[in-house]
Structure formats: C-alpha cells, structure tokens
Amino acid sequence: MSNELKSFLEGLDSLAQDCESRKGQACSLEELDELRIEFLGRKGKLAQLMGQLGKLDNADKPEGGKKANEIKQRITALIDGWQADLKAAEASQALAQFDPTMPGRKPWAGSKHPVTLVMNEVCDVLTGLGFEHAAGPEVENDWHNFEALNIPPEHPARDMQDTLYVSENIVLRTHTSGMQIRSMLKQEPPVAVIAPGKVYRRDSDLTHTPMFHQIEGLLVDRNVSMADLRGTLTVFVRRIFGAKTDVRFRPSFFPFTEPSAEVDISCVACGGKGETGGKTCRICKGTGWVEILGCGMVDPNVFKSVGYDPEVYTGFAFGLGIERIAMLKYNIGDLRMFFENDVRFLEQFA
C-alpha cells in the first residue's frame, strides 16, 4: 500500500470519527441540516477529501473510491438516524403539550355574498308575482341599449349614462333594459319578465361603482294601468322591507317610460321619523324617505320599436339597483365594501 493511499484512507476514517463525535450537537432539524452540509455538501469535508482521490496511482484508485463510498454511506446513515430521533422528539413534545380538554377550532364557513342574497330574494319575490327570468348579453349593441328604448344619439339621457364603449356601436350595457327589448321581440303580449344582471357605467364613489347589479321588470298586456304598477311595487317593497313599510310615488323622467315616477319608502333606519337617538338620520338625511327605484308606463315609442301596437297594448317597467337594496337591508354605508372581498365583512352573512 502506497503512502498516498494510506494517508487518504486514514483521512476518511478520521472524517467518520469526527462526524460521530458531533452526535448531540445538533438540537434542531435546522442545525442538523447545517451539519449535513458541512460533511456531505458540494463543498463539504468529504468533497474536499475526495479531491485527493485523483492524485492517487491508478492501481490505488479503486480501493480509495470504495472506501470513500463506504464512509459517505456511514456518515449519511448517522445523520439520517439523528434526524429520525429529532423528529420523534419533536412529535413527543407536541403530544405532551396537547390538551384534549381544550375545545376544537370551528372551521371557517363560507356564505353567499350579500349581493347574491338580495338578488335571490328579489327574484324570488318577483317570480312569485308571476314574472319570468330573461337573460341577455352584457356587451350590447347601441340599438338594444339605447335607440329601441327611445334614446336616440342626440338624446341628453345618453350623457346621464356615462357609457363604456367597446366600439362606436357596441357598449357595455348601462342597464338591463336591453333584455326587455329582446323579450318583446321574441313574443307577442302578454309579456311579464324580470331582467337581472350586471351593468356598467363610468362612475366610482361612495354610492357608485363602475360595475353593479340591476333587476328590471316589464309587464305588457291589454289595459295595464298605473294602478297595476303601484300595486305590484307596493307588494314587492313590503315583502322585501316589511309589511309596515310606507310607499310613495314621485313624478320623474325616464326616456323609455311616460309617465315616470321615482319610488320612495319610509326610511328603514329611523322608521320614517327622520331622526334616530335625537340626531338627524344618516340614511334619509332627516326626510324620513329613501329612494329605491324608478318606474313608469312604457313609452309608446318603445312599443313601436318592437312592433307592438301602442293603441292596443300598454305596460309598465321598473328598475332597481341590487346594491342599493342590500345597503338599506343590511345598513351598509359604503358601496365599495361589496367589492373589497374583506372576509371580516363577508363572514357576517354566513
């Protein structure tokens, strides 16, 4: 045996003994990992020693390589054994700290979004009154979104919409009224539909967002009157907000209805008194009333657009914002809370 091989083999044995002597020094898995790198890493002690293997005579290299592999396996087995001991000790310590008498953690439960809850409730009430669901595209053409609803290009109501245009004649729908037009084009009266869905406008503040949800209703038949509209909406409001809710209609203007009205209800926060706790009500600003929707009798020009004879048929239409209803039902002061996805807010509806 050459002196070089003898020195190499002695170095390997010394390395193994050095590793064995380190038993107990690593008190955590992180420290043990550092020890593994020190001995078996790419720049560790064994790798440095293996650099001498290339200097041995060719006749000595097989024996030196065999010995090096044995030492590597020996050190690996040592460290793996220590790792198993540390894991067992950690598990034992965790088990010792476990108190079976402590109450368990209640799993977090998801829930429907408040906008979805109100949307479903409103749809249930209206379908219970005989209306059917209508569906249509959120990207709408100009004719369905505006012109068929008596809003020609020069009409000032277009400025009120703050429309998001995809192209010159294609828009993100500003209301779900386009679904009413599509429903009337598909069938002859009687027509009784509700059109729920997302709508889009260029607006963003405490009470407006670029995307929000609407439900619009339409009833067309012979001899439909303003009294039918008032009766329908009074029943709807009282099923949503309670039987003691007062309702009033105020004259207003919408290009697709004539006559038109805004519908107010007695304030849900102060009960119509205008104050709470001796202070002016924050919701109704002291008036005792809050606006919730717009409505009216369908304009004859809308009937002409879809081929209905306005001398034969009459109808009413109404539209309401779901977020507006949700804010009143749940006393929510900032519309943006619906879209921030704060779990602390959403879990209140679980």
Stockholm file with secondary structure:
# STOCKHOLM 1.0

chainA/1-350         MSNELKSFLEGLDSLAQDCESRKGQACSLEELDELRIEFLGRKGKLAQLMGQLGKLDNADKPEGGKKANEIKQRITALIDGWQADLKAAEASQALAQFDPTMPGRKPWAGSKHPVTLVMNEVCDVLTGLGFEHAAGPEVENDWHNFEALNIPPEHPARDMQDTLYVSENIVLRTHTSGMQIRSMLKQEPPVAVIAPGKVYRRDSDLTHTPMFHQIEGLLVDRNVSMADLRGTLTVFVRRIFGAKTDVRFRPSFFPFTEPSAEVDISCVACGGKGETGGKTCRICKGTGWVEILGCGMVDPNVFKSVGYDPEVYTGFAFGLGIERIAMLKYNIGDLRMFFENDVRFLEQFA
#=GR chainA/1-350 SS CCHHHHHHHHHHHHHHHHHHHTTTTCCSHHHHHHHHHHHHSTTSHHHHHHTTGGGSCTTTHHHHHHHHHHHHHHHHHHHHHHHHHHHHHHHHHHHHHCCTTSCCCCCCCCCCCHHHHHHHHHHHHHHHTTCEECCCCSEEEHHHHTGGGTCCTTCTHHHHHCCEESSSSEEECSSTHHHHHHHHHHCCSCEEEEEEEEEECSCCBTTBCSEEEEEEEEEEETTCCHHHHHHHHHHHHHHHHCTTCCEEEEEEEETTEEEEEEEEEECTTTTTSSEETTEECTTTTTSSEEEEEEEEEECHHHHHHHTCCTTTCEEEEEEEEHHHHHHHHHTCCCGGGGGSCCHHHHGGGC
#=GC SS_cons         CCHHHHHHHHHHHHHHHHHHHTTTTCCSHHHHHHHHHHHHSTTSHHHHHHTTGGGSCTTTHHHHHHHHHHHHHHHHHHHHHHHHHHHHHHHHHHHHHCCTTSCCCCCCCCCCCHHHHHHHHHHHHHHHTTCEECCCCSEEEHHHHTGGGTCCTTCTHHHHHCCEESSSSEEECSSTHHHHHHHHHHCCSCEEEEEEEEEECSCCBTTBCSEEEEEEEEEEETTCCHHHHHHHHHHHHHHHHCTTCCEEEEEEEETTEEEEEEEEEECTTTTTSSEETTEECTTTTTSSEEEEEEEEEECHHHHHHHTCCTTTCEEEEEEEEHHHHHHHHHTCCCGGGGGSCCHHHHGGGC
//
